[in-house]
Amino acid sequence: MAVPSEVKRVETAIANRNVKELEWSLWYCRMRVSIPSARPADVKYWRAVEEKVQETLAPPAEEKQYASKRKKKANRGLGMGPLPGETVVEDPTE
């Protein structure tokens, strides 16, 4: 079965991300949905296509990047090191 030219036009607009064609496609999808004599299957199809067109037309939401703090160094707390008068004895088993 041959694909109607309007369907091809909508599909190529989605594939090429052409803004003017996407706007026309959005109008066309809404027009097809609003026809009173449209079959439920047709309405369902054109609503799905309209959703695809809107997703393609809308710019993707940028992920927010928050400033991150540096990781704290290990063994930085009190009592982790030798006291000023102590000598460090290394363990010979290591």
Secondary structure, DSSP 8 states (H G I E B T S, - for coil): ----HHHHHHHHHHHHT-HHHHHHHHHHHHHHHH-TT--HHHHHHHHHHHHHHHHHHS---------------SS-STTSS--TT------TT-
